[in-house]
Amino acid sequence: CERTIGEWEIAMAGLLAKTDLYKEYIRKSYNSTFNGSFFDEIDHRRILFCAKMISMTNACYFYRQQPNSIMHSTSIKSYDILSANKILQEFIEKEFYNNTNIIKKSLNNFLENIYRAQQRFYLCEREYTSDEKEIITQKIKDSYNHLKKTLLRPQGWRNRILFSSFTVFKMYTWNIVQLLKFKTQLKK
């Protein structure tokens, strides 16, 4: 499970697990009520956590780009990653309570996902309805407020800015997006 925190060092595509692992997963009450997109971000890690041993093959995984995937769209579902990350963060804090390095790695990943979600929101803002904008903004704000900033101790000027307040976080992200748009205009 540790090797899936932050970046996935081991691939879980096509997870094959013994029935006993699924039973253990359910027995430990990991069966969450989260049923949005990205549920695999939670379930695969929890199943791995129940395993005493993991075997891997030397198989190659070729990701197939799907043009209609939520990863390539402005769908509100793409923000479900924030809800999945909150659940995952709580799981990691519970199961790895004595390993601050893993908790910090997970928190940094969570912060990056919040930051990317805010960037994506600013880049695609015109494509959302006013109701969707409200929902997305609330999801991002809830996720930001859920971060345990005291555990992370921001290092570097960027993280100090991101941690100062949600308003400053949004302003910083908006400025970065404007800079990216400007650079794109210059290239044309």
ABEGO torsion letter per residue (X at the ends): XAAABEBBABBABGBBBBAAAAAAAAAAGABBABABBGAAAAAAAAAAAABABBBBBABBBBBBBBAABAAABABAAAAAAAAAAAAAAAAAAAAAAABAAAAAAAAAAAAAAAAAAAAAAAAAAAABBAAAAAAAAAAAAAAAAABBAAAAGBBEAAAAAAAABAAAAAAAAAAAAAAAAAAAAAAX
